[in-house]
Amino acid sequence: MAANETWNPGVPDSIDLTPTWETAARIYAAVLENGTTEGKTSALAGLLEMGRILDQFNQGVSREDIQATRRANNA
């Protein structure tokens, strides 16, 4: 099989399961209500990060610049 061929033509090689903003917020809310202390701390950090990202979008910061900042902060 050639490098550019797939096992099942017409079927994507991967499926994007990235949650929507709303779904992410619902997951964080469930963790804040029912999670462990560590989970609650992580959920709060996630919600605050979502807020920062949305604030940046509202200020006109480009998606690329936001992603670059996130990569730099997570390095």
PQR file of N, CA, C, O and H, with PARSE charges and radii, in Angstrom:
ATOM      1  N   MET A   1       0.857  -1.177   0.000 -0.4000 1.5000
ATOM      2  CA  MET A   1       0.000   0.000   0.000 -0.0000 2.0000
ATOM      3  C   MET A   1       0.903   1.240   0.000  0.5500 1.7000
ATOM      4  O   MET A   1       1.837   1.333   0.796 -0.5500 1.4000
ATOM      5  N   ALA A   2       0.623   2.170  -0.880 -0.4000 1.5000
ATOM      6  CA  ALA A   2       1.407   3.399  -0.976 -0.0000 2.0000
ATOM      7  C   ALA A   2       1.201   4.260   0.268  0.5500 1.7000
ATOM      8  O   ALA A   2       0.199   4.128   0.971 -0.5500 1.4000
ATOM      9  H   ALA A   2      -0.136   2.094  -1.527  0.4000 1.0000
ATOM     10  N   ALA A   3       2.155   5.136   0.523 -0.4000 1.5000
ATOM     11  CA  ALA A   3       2.112   5.963   1.729 -0.0000 2.0000
ATOM     12  C   ALA A   3       0.871   6.841   1.803  0.5500 1.7000
ATOM     13  O   ALA A   3       0.390   7.129   2.899 -0.5500 1.4000
ATOM     14  H   ALA A   3       2.968   5.244  -0.048  0.4000 1.0000
ATOM     15  N   ASN A   4       0.346   7.269   0.670 -0.4000 1.5000
ATOM     16  CA  ASN A   4      -0.806   8.164   0.693 -0.0000 2.0000
ATOM     17  C   ASN A   4      -2.134   7.426   0.632  0.5500 1.7000
ATOM     18  O   ASN A   4      -3.184   8.067   0.647 -0.5500 1.4000
ATOM     19  H   ASN A   4       0.737   7.035  -0.221  0.4000 1.0000
ATOM     20  N   GLU A   5      -2.123   6.109   0.563 -0.4000 1.5000
ATOM     21  CA  GLU A   5      -3.350   5.330   0.554 -0.0000 2.0000
ATOM     22  C   GLU A   5      -3.777   5.046   1.990  0.5500 1.7000
ATOM     23  O   GLU A   5      -2.946   4.981   2.895 -0.5500 1.4000
ATOM     24  H   GLU A   5      -1.270   5.588   0.550  0.4000 1.0000
ATOM     25  N   THR A   6      -5.070   4.880   2.184 -0.4000 1.5000
ATOM     26  CA  THR A   6      -5.569   4.525   3.511 -0.0000 2.0000
ATOM     27  C   THR A   6      -6.216   3.157   3.447  0.5500 1.7000
ATOM     28  O   THR A   6      -6.550   2.655   2.374 -0.5500 1.4000
ATOM     29  H   THR A   6      -5.746   4.932   1.449  0.4000 1.0000
ATOM     30  N   TRP A   7      -6.384   2.574   4.603 -0.4000 1.5000
ATOM     31  CA  TRP A   7      -7.012   1.262   4.702 -0.0000 2.0000
ATOM     32  C   TRP A   7      -8.442   1.295   4.190  0.5500 1.7000
ATOM     33  O   TRP A   7      -8.888   0.358   3.527 -0.5500 1.4000
ATOM     34  H   TRP A   7      -6.112   2.982   5.475  0.4000 1.0000
ATOM     35  N   ASN A   8      -9.145   2.343   4.485 -0.4000 1.5000
ATOM     36  CA  ASN A   8     -10.551   2.452   4.112 -0.0000 2.0000
ATOM     37  C   ASN A   8     -10.764   3.786   3.388  0.5500 1.7000
ATOM     38  O   ASN A   8     -11.100   4.782   4.029 -0.5500 1.4000
ATOM     39  H   ASN A   8      -8.782   3.104   5.023  0.4000 1.0000
ATOM     40  N   PRO A   9     -10.575   3.822   2.074 -0.5600 1.5000
ATOM     41  CA  PRO A   9     -10.696   5.086   1.337  0.2800 2.0000
ATOM     42  C   PRO A   9     -12.033   5.786   1.603  0.5500 1.7000
ATOM     43  O   PRO A   9     -13.080   5.143   1.684 -0.5500 1.4000
ATOM     44  N   GLY A  10     -11.975   7.095   1.736 -0.4000 1.5000
ATOM     45  CA  GLY A  10     -13.177   7.881   1.983 -0.0000 2.0000
ATOM     46  C   GLY A  10     -13.495   8.058   3.454  0.5500 1.7000
ATOM     47  O   GLY A  10     -14.349   8.869   3.812 -0.5500 1.4000
ATOM     48  H   GLY A  10     -11.125   7.617   1.671  0.4000 1.0000
ATOM     49  N   VAL A  11     -12.817   7.308   4.310 -0.4000 1.5000
ATOM     50  CA  VAL A  11     -13.026   7.416   5.745 -0.0000 2.0000
ATOM     51  C   VAL A  11     -11.843   8.198   6.325  0.5500 1.7000
ATOM     52  O   VAL A  11     -10.693   7.880   6.024 -0.5500 1.4000
ATOM     53  H   VAL A  11     -12.123   6.649   4.019  0.4000 1.0000
ATOM     54  N   PRO A  12     -12.109   9.208   7.147 -0.5600 1.5000
ATOM     55  CA  PRO A  12     -10.993   9.998   7.675  0.2800 2.0000
ATOM     56  C   PRO A  12     -10.060   9.142   8.533  0.5500 1.7000
ATOM     57  O   PRO A  12     -10.483   8.168   9.156 -0.5500 1.4000
ATOM     58  N   ASP A  13      -8.780   9.529   8.552 -0.4000 1.5000
ATOM     59  CA  ASP A  13      -7.797   8.817   9.365 -0.0000 2.0000
ATOM     60  C   ASP A  13      -8.003   9.063  10.855  0.5500 1.7000
ATOM     61  O   ASP A  13      -7.573   8.264  11.687 -0.5500 1.4000
ATOM     62  H   ASP A  13      -8.436  10.320   8.046  0.4000 1.0000
ATOM     63  N   SER A  14      -8.651  10.155  11.185 -0.4000 1.5000
ATOM     64  CA  SER A  14      -8.914  10.464  12.588 -0.0000 2.0000
ATOM     65  C   SER A  14     -10.239  11.212  12.697  0.5500 1.7000
ATOM     66  O   SER A  14     -10.751  11.750  11.715 -0.5500 1.4000
ATOM     67  H   SER A  14      -8.999  10.804  10.509  0.4000 1.0000
ATOM     68  N   ILE A  15     -10.769  11.233  13.891 -0.4000 1.5000
ATOM     69  CA  ILE A  15     -12.015  11.936  14.181 -0.0000 2.0000
ATOM     70  C   ILE A  15     -11.709  12.968  15.253  0.5500 1.7000
ATOM     71  O   ILE A  15     -11.140  12.636  16.293 -0.5500 1.4000
ATOM     72  H   ILE A  15     -10.353  10.796  14.688  0.4000 1.0000
ATOM     73  N   ASP A  16     -12.084  14.216  15.007 -0.4000 1.5000
ATOM     74  CA  ASP A  16     -11.840  15.294  15.967 -0.0000 2.0000
ATOM     75  C   ASP A  16     -12.897  15.221  17.068  0.5500 1.7000
ATOM     76  O   ASP A  16     -14.081  15.439  16.811 -0.5500 1.4000
ATOM     77  H   ASP A  16     -12.546  14.486  14.162  0.4000 1.0000
ATOM     78  N   LEU A  17     -12.472  14.917  18.286 -0.4000 1.5000
ATOM     79  CA  LEU A  17     -13.382  14.836  19.423 -0.0000 2.0000
ATOM     80  C   LEU A  17     -13.229  16.021  20.367  0.5500 1.7000
ATOM     81  O   LEU A  17     -13.618  15.952  21.533 -0.5500 1.4000
ATOM     82  H   LEU A  17     -11.511  14.740  18.496  0.4000 1.0000
ATOM     83  N   THR A  18     -12.658  17.114  19.853 -0.4000 1.5000
ATOM     84  CA  THR A  18     -12.490  18.310  20.665 -0.0000 2.0000
ATOM     85  C   THR A  18     -13.863  18.807  21.110  0.5500 1.7000
ATOM     86  O   THR A  18     -14.741  19.021  20.275 -0.5500 1.4000
ATOM     87  H   THR A  18     -12.342  17.171  18.906  0.4000 1.0000
ATOM     88  N   PRO A  19     -14.057  18.993  22.425 -0.5600 1.5000
ATOM     89  CA  PRO A  19     -15.373  19.459  22.879  0.2800 2.0000
ATOM     90  C   PRO A  19     -15.602  20.921  22.510  0.5500 1.7000
ATOM     91  O   PRO A  19     -14.656  21.688  22.328 -0.5500 1.4000
ATOM     92  N   THR A  20     -16.867  21.288  22.404 -0.4000 1.5000
ATOM     93  CA  THR A  20     -17.209  22.693  22.202 -0.0000 2.0000
ATOM     94  C   THR A  20     -16.916  23.444  23.506  0.5500 1.7000
ATOM     95  O   THR A  20     -16.692  22.828  24.548 -0.5500 1.4000
ATOM     96  H   THR A  20     -17.636  20.665  22.552  0.4000 1.0000
ATOM     97  N   TRP A  21     -16.920  24.765  23.435 -0.4000 1.5000
ATOM     98  CA  TRP A  21     -16.723  25.564  24.648 -0.0000 2.0000
ATOM     99  C   TRP A  21     -17.793  25.224  25.679  0.5500 1.7000
ATOM    100  O   TRP A  21     -17.499  25.082  26.867 -0.5500 1.4000
ATOM    101  H   TRP A  21     -17.102  25.265  22.588  0.4000 1.0000
ATOM    102  N   GLU A  22     -19.029  25.094  25.220 -0.4000 1.5000
ATOM    103  CA  GLU A  22     -20.124  24.787  26.157 -0.0000 2.0000
ATOM    104  C   GLU A  22     -19.923  23.425  26.802  0.5500 1.7000
ATOM    105  O   GLU A  22     -20.108  23.277  28.010 -0.5500 1.4000
ATOM    106  H   GLU A  22     -19.268  25.209  24.256  0.4000 1.0000
ATOM    107  N   THR A  23     -19.548  22.435  26.011 -0.4000 1.5000
ATOM    108  CA  THR A  23     -19.333  21.104  26.563 -0.0000 2.0000
ATOM    109  C   THR A  23     -18.188  21.120  27.573  0.5500 1.7000
ATOM    110  O   THR A  23     -18.281  20.503  28.634 -0.5500 1.4000
ATOM    111  H   THR A  23     -19.397  22.555  25.030  0.4000 1.0000
ATOM    112  N   ALA A  24     -17.116  21.822  27.240 -0.4000 1.5000
ATOM    113  CA  ALA A  24     -15.990  21.928  28.177 -0.0000 2.0000
ATOM    114  C   ALA A  24     -16.448  22.567  29.483  0.5500 1.7000
ATOM    115  O   ALA A  24     -16.076  22.103  30.562 -0.5500 1.4000
ATOM    116  H   ALA A  24     -17.040  22.323  26.378  0.4000 1.0000
ATOM    117  N   ALA A  25     -17.240  23.612  29.398 -0.4000 1.5000
ATOM    118  CA  ALA A  25     -17.732  24.287  30.602 -0.0000 2.0000
ATOM    119  C   ALA A  25     -18.601  23.339  31.430  0.5500 1.7000
ATOM    120  O   ALA A  25     -18.527  23.343  32.659 -0.5500 1.4000
ATOM    121  H   ALA A  25     -17.541  23.988  28.522  0.4000 1.0000
ATOM    122  N   ARG A  26     -19.419  22.530  30.762 -0.4000 1.5000
ATOM    123  CA  ARG A  26     -20.267  21.563  31.491 -0.0000 2.0000
ATOM    124  C   ARG A  26     -19.419  20.500  32.195  0.5500 1.7000
ATOM    125  O   ARG A  26     -19.725  20.100  33.318 -0.5500 1.4000
ATOM    126  H   ARG A  26     -19.479  22.527  29.764  0.4000 1.0000
ATOM    127  N   ILE A  27     -18.361  20.050  31.533 -0.4000 1.5000
ATOM    128  CA  ILE A  27     -17.461  19.073  32.149 -0.0000 2.0000
ATOM    129  C   ILE A  27     -16.791  19.690  33.371  0.5500 1.7000
ATOM    130  O   ILE A  27     -16.733  19.071  34.434 -0.5500 1.4000
ATOM    131  H   ILE A  27     -18.113  20.375  30.621  0.4000 1.0000
ATOM    132  N   TYR A  28     -16.285  20.916  33.215 -0.4000 1.5000
ATOM    133  CA  TYR A  28     -15.655  21.600  34.345 -0.0000 2.0000
ATOM    134  C   TYR A  28     -16.645  21.785  35.492  0.5500 1.7000
ATOM    135  O   TYR A  28     -16.290  21.589  36.654 -0.5500 1.4000
ATOM    136  H   TYR A  28     -16.332  21.418  32.352  0.4000 1.0000
ATOM    137  N   ALA A  29     -17.881  22.159  35.175 -0.4000 1.5000
ATOM    138  CA  ALA A  29     -18.893  22.353  36.214 -0.0000 2.0000
ATOM    139  C   ALA A  29     -19.160  21.044  36.967  0.5500 1.7000
ATOM    140  O   ALA A  29     -19.290  21.050  38.191 -0.5500 1.4000
ATOM    141  H   ALA A  29     -18.170  22.318  34.231  0.4000 1.0000
ATOM    142  N   ALA A  30     -19.242  19.935  36.250 -0.4000 1.5000
ATOM    143  CA  ALA A  30     -19.467  18.638  36.894 -0.0000 2.0000
ATOM    144  C   ALA A  30     -18.302  18.289  37.813  0.5500 1.7000
ATOM    145  O   ALA A  30     -18.503  17.761  38.907 -0.5500 1.4000
ATOM    146  H   ALA A  30     -19.137  19.930  35.255  0.4000 1.0000
ATOM    147  N   VAL A  31     -17.095  18.582  37.371 -0.4000 1.5000
ATOM    148  CA  VAL A  31     -15.919  18.300  38.207 -0.0000 2.0000
ATOM    149  C   VAL A  31     -15.931  19.195  39.440  0.5500 1.7000
ATOM    150  O   VAL A  31     -15.613  18.740  40.539 -0.5500 1.4000
ATOM    151  H   VAL A  31     -16.931  19.011  36.483  0.4000 1.0000
ATOM    152  N   LEU A  32     -16.297  20.462  39.268 -0.4000 1.5000
ATOM    153  CA  LEU A  32     -16.356  21.371  40.418 -0.0000 2.0000
ATOM    154  C   LEU A  32     -17.393  20.914  41.435  0.5500 1.7000
ATOM    155  O   LEU A  32     -17.202  21.111  42.635 -0.5500 1.4000
ATOM    156  H   LEU A  32     -16.555  20.832  38.375  0.4000 1.0000
ATOM    157  N   GLU A  33     -18.481  20.311  40.982 -0.4000 1.5000
ATOM    158  CA  GLU A  33     -19.530  19.835  41.884 -0.0000 2.0000
ATOM    159  C   GLU A  33     -19.183  18.498  42.528  0.5500 1.7000
ATOM    160  O   GLU A  33     -19.509  18.269  43.693 -0.5500 1.4000
ATOM    161  H   GLU A  33     -18.636  20.151  40.007  0.4000 1.0000
ATOM    162  N   ASN A  34     -18.526  17.614  41.781 -0.4000 1.5000
ATOM    163  CA  ASN A  34     -18.388  16.236  42.232 -0.0000 2.0000
ATOM    164  C   ASN A  34     -16.962  15.705  42.284  0.5500 1.7000
ATOM    165  O   ASN A  34     -16.744  14.564  42.691 -0.5500 1.4000
ATOM    166  H   ASN A  34     -18.262  17.800  40.835  0.4000 1.0000
ATOM    167  N   GLY A  35     -16.002  16.504  41.884 -0.4000 1.5000
ATOM    168  CA  GLY A  35     -14.641  16.005  41.741 -0.0000 2.0000
ATOM    169  C   GLY A  35     -13.833  15.991  43.018  0.5500 1.7000
ATOM    170  O   GLY A  35     -14.270  16.454  44.072 -0.5500 1.4000
ATOM    171  H   GLY A  35     -16.179  17.431  41.554  0.4000 1.0000
ATOM    172  N   THR A  36     -12.632  15.442  42.885 -0.4000 1.5000
ATOM    173  CA  THR A  36     -11.663  15.453  43.972 -0.0000 2.0000
ATOM    174  C   THR A  36     -11.106  16.862  44.118  0.5500 1.7000
ATOM    175  O   THR A  36     -11.366  17.729  43.283 -0.5500 1.4000
ATOM    176  H   THR A  36     -12.277  15.066  42.029  0.4000 1.0000
ATOM    177  N   THR A  37     -10.360  17.083  45.155 -0.4000 1.5000
ATOM    178  CA  THR A  37      -9.729  18.390  45.344 -0.0000 2.0000
ATOM    179  C   THR A  37      -8.821  18.715  44.171  0.5500 1.7000
ATOM    180  O   THR A  37      -8.829  19.836  43.663 -0.5500 1.4000
ATOM    181  H   THR A  37     -10.149  16.380  45.834  0.4000 1.0000
ATOM    182  N   GLU A  38      -8.040  17.737  43.742 -0.4000 1.5000
ATOM    183  CA  GLU A  38      -7.158  17.948  42.593 -0.0000 2.0000
ATOM    184  C   GLU A  38      -7.958  18.247  41.330  0.5500 1.7000
ATOM    185  O   GLU A  38      -7.593  19.129  40.554 -0.5500 1.4000
ATOM    186  H   GLU A  38      -8.033  16.826  44.155  0.4000 1.0000
ATOM    187  N   GLY A  39      -9.044  17.515  41.126 -0.4000 1.5000
ATOM    188  CA  GLY A  39      -9.895  17.743  39.962 -0.0000 2.0000
ATOM    189  C   GLY A  39     -10.534  19.123  39.975  0.5500 1.7000
ATOM    190  O   GLY A  39     -10.621  19.791  38.945 -0.5500 1.4000
ATOM    191  H   GLY A  39      -9.341  16.798  41.756  0.4000 1.0000
ATOM    192  N   LYS A  40     -10.979  19.541  41.159 -0.4000 1.5000
ATOM    193  CA  LYS A  40     -11.595  20.864  41.285 -0.0000 2.0000
ATOM    194  C   LYS A  40     -10.586  21.970  40.983  0.5500 1.7000
ATOM    195  O   LYS A  40     -10.913  22.961  40.331 -0.5500 1.4000
ATOM    196  H   LYS A  40     -10.908  18.998  41.995  0.4000 1.0000
ATOM    197  N   THR A  41      -9.357  21.787  41.463 -0.4000 1.5000
ATOM    198  CA  THR A  41      -8.301  22.768  41.191 -0.0000 2.0000
ATOM    199  C   THR A  41      -8.030  22.850  39.690  0.5500 1.7000
ATOM    200  O   THR A  41      -7.888  23.939  39.135 -0.5500 1.4000
ATOM    201  H   THR A  41      -9.091  20.982  41.992  0.4000 1.0000
ATOM    202  N   SER A  42      -7.959  21.692  39.042 -0.4000 1.5000
ATOM    203  CA  SER A  42      -7.716  21.642  37.597 -0.0000 2.0000
ATOM    204  C   SER A  42      -8.883  22.248  36.821  0.5500 1.7000
ATOM    205  O   SER A  42      -8.673  22.975  35.850 -0.5500 1.4000
ATOM    206  H   SER A  42      -8.074  20.806  39.493  0.4000 1.0000
ATOM    207  N   ALA A  43     -10.112  21.951  37.247 -0.4000 1.5000
ATOM    208  CA  ALA A  43     -11.290  22.486  36.567 -0.0000 2.0000
ATOM    209  C   ALA A  43     -11.339  24.004  36.676  0.5500 1.7000
ATOM    210  O   ALA A  43     -11.660  24.688  35.705 -0.5500 1.4000
ATOM    211  H   ALA A  43     -10.282  21.360  38.036  0.4000 1.0000
ATOM    212  N   LEU A  44     -11.025  24.527  37.843 -0.4000 1.5000
ATOM    213  CA  LEU A  44     -11.010  25.982  38.016 -0.0000 2.0000
ATOM    214  C   LEU A  44      -9.965  26.610  37.105  0.5500 1.7000
ATOM    215  O   LEU A  44     -10.220  27.637  36.477 -0.5500 1.4000
ATOM    216  H   LEU A  44     -10.765  23.971  38.632  0.4000 1.0000
ATOM    217  N   ALA A  45      -8.783  25.990  37.035 -0.4000 1.5000
ATOM    218  CA  ALA A  45      -7.738  26.506  36.142 -0.0000 2.0000
ATOM    219  C   ALA A  45      -8.207  26.477  34.691  0.5500 1.7000
ATOM    220  O   ALA A  45      -7.933  27.409  33.934 -0.5500 1.4000
ATOM    221  H   ALA A  45      -8.576  25.156  37.545  0.4000 1.0000
ATOM    222  N   GLY A  46      -8.907  25.424  34.301 -0.4000 1.5000
ATOM    223  CA  GLY A  46      -9.420  25.325  32.934 -0.0000 2.0000
ATOM    224  C   GLY A  46     -10.447  26.396  32.630  0.5500 1.7000
ATOM    225  O   GLY A  46     -10.428  26.993  31.554 -0.5500 1.4000
ATOM    226  H   GLY A  46      -9.129  24.668  34.916  0.4000 1.0000
ATOM    227  N   LEU A  47     -11.345  26.641  33.576 -0.4000 1.5000
ATOM    228  CA  LEU A  47     -12.352  27.685  33.371 -0.0000 2.0000
ATOM    229  C   LEU A  47     -11.704  29.059  33.250  0.5500 1.7000
ATOM    230  O   LEU A  47     -12.101  29.867  32.411 -0.5500 1.4000
ATOM    231  H   LEU A  47     -11.360  26.156  34.450  0.4000 1.0000
ATOM    232  N   LEU A  48     -10.710  29.317  34.088 -0.4000 1.5000
ATOM    233  CA  LEU A  48     -10.028  30.607  34.012 -0.0000 2.0000
ATOM    234  C   LEU A  48      -9.284  30.753  32.687  0.5500 1.7000
ATOM    235  O   LEU A  48      -9.261  31.839  32.107 -0.5500 1.4000
ATOM    236  H   LEU A  48     -10.388  28.660  34.770  0.4000 1.0000
ATOM    237  N   GLU A  49      -8.677  29.668  32.205 -0.4000 1.5000
ATOM    238  CA  GLU A  49      -8.013  29.723  30.909 -0.0000 2.0000
ATOM    239  C   GLU A  49      -9.023  29.994  29.795  0.5500 1.7000
ATOM    240  O   GLU A  49      -8.754  30.787  28.892 -0.5500 1.4000
ATOM    241  H   GLU A  49      -8.696  28.786  32.676  0.4000 1.0000
ATOM    242  N   MET A  50     -10.180  29.341  29.857 -0.4000 1.5000
ATOM    243  CA  MET A  50     -11.227  29.607  28.860 -0.0000 2.0000
ATOM    244  C   MET A  50     -11.607  31.080  28.868  0.5500 1.7000
ATOM    245  O   MET A  50     -11.761  31.694  27.811 -0.5500 1.4000
ATOM    246  H   MET A  50     -10.398  28.698  30.590  0.4000 1.0000
ATOM    247  N   GLY A  51     -11.758  31.640  30.051 -0.4000 1.5000
ATOM    248  CA  GLY A  51     -12.103  33.056  30.160 -0.0000 2.0000
ATOM    249  C   GLY A  51     -11.044  33.955  29.557  0.5500 1.7000
ATOM    250  O   GLY A  51     -11.363  34.913  28.852 -0.5500 1.4000
ATOM    251  H   GLY A  51     -11.633  31.142  30.908  0.4000 1.0000
ATOM    252  N   ARG A  52      -9.760  33.645  29.836 -0.4000 1.5000
ATOM    253  CA  ARG A  52      -8.670  34.443  29.258 -0.0000 2.0000
ATOM    254  C   ARG A  52      -8.681  34.368  27.734  0.5500 1.7000
ATOM    255  O   ARG A  52      -8.502  35.378  27.054 -0.5500 1.4000
ATOM    256  H   ARG A  52      -9.501  32.867  30.408  0.4000 1.0000
ATOM    257  N   ILE A  53      -8.892  33.168  27.207 -0.4000 1.5000
ATOM    258  CA  ILE A  53      -8.911  33.000  25.749 -0.0000 2.0000
ATOM    259  C   ILE A  53     -10.069  33.780  25.137  0.5500 1.7000
ATOM    260  O   ILE A  53      -9.895  34.465  24.128 -0.5500 1.4000
ATOM    261  H   ILE A  53      -9.037  32.348  27.760  0.4000 1.0000
ATOM    262  N   LEU A  54     -11.241  33.679  25.738 -0.4000 1.5000
ATOM    263  CA  LEU A  54     -12.398  34.414  25.208 -0.0000 2.0000
ATOM    264  C   LEU A  54     -12.193  35.918  25.302  0.5500 1.7000
ATOM    265  O   LEU A  54     -12.583  36.655  24.397 -0.5500 1.4000
ATOM    266  H   LEU A  54     -11.383  33.123  26.557  0.4000 1.0000
ATOM    267  N   ASP A  55     -11.581  36.381  26.396 -0.4000 1.5000
ATOM    268  CA  ASP A  55     -11.268  37.811  26.510 -0.0000 2.0000
ATOM    269  C   ASP A  55     -10.321  38.247  25.389  0.5500 1.7000
ATOM    270  O   ASP A  55     -10.487  39.321  24.811 -0.5500 1.4000
ATOM    271  H   ASP A  55     -11.264  35.782  27.132  0.4000 1.0000
ATOM    272  N   GLN A  56      -9.326  37.404  25.085 -0.4000 1.5000
ATOM    273  CA  GLN A  56      -8.390  37.738  24.014 -0.0000 2.0000
ATOM    274  C   GLN A  56      -9.107  37.792  22.664  0.5500 1.7000
ATOM    275  O   GLN A  56      -8.856  38.698  21.869 -0.5500 1.4000
ATOM    276  H   GLN A  56      -9.191  36.531  25.554  0.4000 1.0000
ATOM    277  N   PHE A  57      -9.998  36.831  22.397 -0.4000 1.5000
ATOM    278  CA  PHE A  57     -10.783  36.871  21.155 -0.0000 2.0000
ATOM    279  C   PHE A  57     -11.578  38.166  21.077  0.5500 1.7000
ATOM    280  O   PHE A  57     -11.613  38.820  20.035 -0.5500 1.4000
ATOM    281  H   PHE A  57     -10.202  36.095  23.043  0.4000 1.0000
ATOM    282  N   ASN A  58     -12.215  38.532  22.186 -0.4000 1.5000
ATOM    283  CA  ASN A  58     -13.018  39.751  22.208 -0.0000 2.0000
ATOM    284  C   ASN A  58     -12.180  41.000  21.989  0.5500 1.7000
ATOM    285  O   ASN A  58     -12.690  42.010  21.506 -0.5500 1.4000
ATOM    286  H   ASN A  58     -12.186  38.000  23.032  0.4000 1.0000
ATOM    287  N   GLN A  59     -10.899  40.944  22.339 -0.4000 1.5000
ATOM    288  CA  GLN A  59     -10.000  42.076  22.136 -0.0000 2.0000
ATOM    289  C   GLN A  59      -9.384  42.062  20.736  0.5500 1.7000
ATOM    290  O   GLN A  59      -8.607  42.953  20.393 -0.5500 1.4000
ATOM    291  H   GLN A  59     -10.485  40.123  22.732  0.4000 1.0000
ATOM    292  N   GLY A  60      -9.723  41.066  19.936 -0.4000 1.5000
ATOM    293  CA  GLY A  60      -9.241  41.017  18.566 -0.0000 2.0000
ATOM    294  C   GLY A  60      -7.914  40.306  18.374  0.5500 1.7000
ATOM    295  O   GLY A  60      -7.308  40.406  17.307 -0.5500 1.4000
ATOM    296  H   GLY A  60     -10.354  40.343  20.215  0.4000 1.0000
ATOM    297  N   VAL A  61      -7.450  39.582  19.399 -0.4000 1.5000
ATOM    298  CA  VAL A  61      -6.198  38.825  19.271 -0.0000 2.0000
ATOM    299  C   VAL A  61      -6.457  37.654  18.327  0.5500 1.7000
ATOM    300  O   VAL A  61      -7.486  36.986  18.427 -0.5500 1.4000
ATOM    301  H   VAL A  61      -7.942  39.500  20.266  0.4000 1.0000
ATOM    302  N   SER A  62      -5.525  37.409  17.417 -0.4000 1.5000
ATOM    303  CA  SER A  62      -5.719  36.345  16.438 -0.0000 2.0000
ATOM    304  C   SER A  62      -5.607  34.967  17.084  0.5500 1.7000
ATOM    305  O   SER A  62      -4.947  34.792  18.109 -0.5500 1.4000
ATOM    306  H   SER A  62      -4.689  37.952  17.337  0.4000 1.0000
ATOM    307  N   ARG A  63      -6.260  34.006  16.465 -0.4000 1.5000
ATOM    308  CA  ARG A  63      -6.215  32.624  16.928 -0.0000 2.0000
ATOM    309  C   ARG A  63      -4.765  32.127  16.989  0.5500 1.7000
ATOM    310  O   ARG A  63      -4.371  31.448  17.938 -0.5500 1.4000
ATOM    311  H   ARG A  63      -6.795  34.148  15.633  0.4000 1.0000
ATOM    312  N   GLU A  64      -3.981  32.474  15.967 -0.4000 1.5000
ATOM    313  CA  GLU A  64      -2.588  32.042  15.912 -0.0000 2.0000
ATOM    314  C   GLU A  64      -1.791  32.599  17.086  0.5500 1.7000
ATOM    315  O   GLU A  64      -0.986  31.886  17.685 -0.5500 1.4000
ATOM    316  H   GLU A  64      -4.301  33.026  15.197  0.4000 1.0000
ATOM    317  N   ASP A  65      -2.010  33.870  17.417 -0.4000 1.5000
ATOM    318  CA  ASP A  65      -1.293  34.478  18.542 -0.0000 2.0000
ATOM    319  C   ASP A  65      -1.704  33.839  19.868  0.5500 1.7000
ATOM    320  O   ASP A  65      -0.864  33.628  20.742 -0.5500 1.4000
ATOM    321  H   ASP A  65      -2.663  34.449  16.931  0.4000 1.0000
ATOM    322  N   ILE A  66      -2.983  33.534  20.018 -0.4000 1.5000
ATOM    323  CA  ILE A  66      -3.462  32.878  21.243 -0.0000 2.0000
ATOM    324  C   ILE A  66      -2.836  31.493  21.365  0.5500 1.7000
ATOM    325  O   ILE A  66      -2.379  31.108  22.442 -0.5500 1.4000
ATOM    326  H   ILE A  66      -3.665  33.705  19.307  0.4000 1.0000
ATOM    327  N   GLN A  67      -2.815  30.746  20.265 -0.4000 1.5000
ATOM    328  CA  GLN A  67      -2.221  29.406  20.293 -0.0000 2.0000
ATOM    329  C   GLN A  67      -0.732  29.470  20.593  0.5500 1.7000
ATOM    330  O   GLN A  67      -0.218  28.637  21.340 -0.5500 1.4000
ATOM    331  H   GLN A  67      -3.186  31.059  19.391  0.4000 1.0000
ATOM    332  N   ALA A  68      -0.034  30.440  20.025 -0.4000 1.5000
ATOM    333  CA  ALA A  68       1.398  30.587  20.280 -0.0000 2.0000
ATOM    334  C   ALA A  68       1.651  30.884  21.754  0.5500 1.7000
ATOM    335  O   ALA A  68       2.588  30.342  22.340 -0.5500 1.4000
ATOM    336  H   ALA A  68      -0.452  31.116  19.417  0.4000 1.0000
ATOM    337  N   THR A  69       0.834  31.732  22.354 -0.4000 1.5000
ATOM    338  CA  THR A  69       0.972  32.062  23.759 -0.0000 2.0000
ATOM    339  C   THR A  69       0.732  30.833  24.620  0.5500 1.7000
ATOM    340  O   THR A  69       1.468  30.588  25.576 -0.5500 1.4000
ATOM    341  H   THR A  69       0.073  32.173  21.878  0.4000 1.0000
ATOM    342  N   ARG A  70      -0.299  30.055  24.285 -0.4000 1.5000
ATOM    343  CA  ARG A  70      -0.596  28.834  25.051 -0.0000 2.0000
ATOM    344  C   ARG A  70       0.540  27.838  24.964  0.5500 1.7000
ATOM    345  O   ARG A  70       0.909  27.218  25.962 -0.5500 1.4000
ATOM    346  H   ARG A  70      -0.896  30.254  23.508  0.4000 1.0000
ATOM    347  N   ARG A  71       1.110  27.678  23.745 -0.4000 1.5000
ATOM    348  CA  ARG A  71       2.245  26.751  23.578 -0.0000 2.0000
ATOM    349  C   ARG A  71       3.424  27.213  24.423  0.5500 1.7000
ATOM    350  O   ARG A  71       4.076  26.399  25.077 -0.5500 1.4000
ATOM    351  H   ARG A  71       0.811  28.182  22.934  0.4000 1.0000
ATOM    352  N   ALA A  72       3.701  28.514  24.414 -0.4000 1.5000
ATOM    353  CA  ALA A  72       4.828  29.048  25.163 -0.0000 2.0000
ATOM    354  C   ALA A  72       4.615  28.848  26.674  0.5500 1.7000
ATOM    355  O   ALA A  72       5.558  28.529  27.397 -0.5500 1.4000
ATOM    356  H   ALA A  72       3.171  29.175  23.882  0.4000 1.0000
ATOM    357  N   ASN A  73       3.393  29.034  27.136 -0.4000 1.5000
ATOM    358  CA  ASN A  73       3.098  28.887  28.559 -0.0000 2.0000
ATOM    359  C   ASN A  73       3.118  27.436  29.015  0.5500 1.7000
ATOM    360  O   ASN A  73       3.354  27.165  30.192 -0.5500 1.4000
ATOM    361  H   ASN A  73       2.627  29.293  26.548  0.4000 1.0000
ATOM    362  N   ASN A  74       2.876  26.503  28.110 -0.4000 1.5000
ATOM    363  CA  ASN A  74       2.839  25.091  28.455 -0.0000 2.0000
ATOM    364  C   ASN A  74       4.165  24.388  28.204  0.5500 1.7000
ATOM    365  O   ASN A  74       4.294  23.186  28.440 -0.5500 1.4000
ATOM    366  H   ASN A  74       2.685  26.724  27.153  0.4000 1.0000
ATOM    367  N   ALA A  75       5.145  25.138  27.728 -0.4000 1.5000
ATOM    368  CA  ALA A  75       6.459  24.526  27.408 -0.0000 2.0000
ATOM    369  C   ALA A  75       7.285  24.324  28.654  0.5500 1.7000
ATOM    370  O   ALA A  75       8.408  23.825  28.577 -0.5500 1.4000
ATOM    371  H   ALA A  75       5.041  26.114  27.536  0.4000 1.0000
TER
END
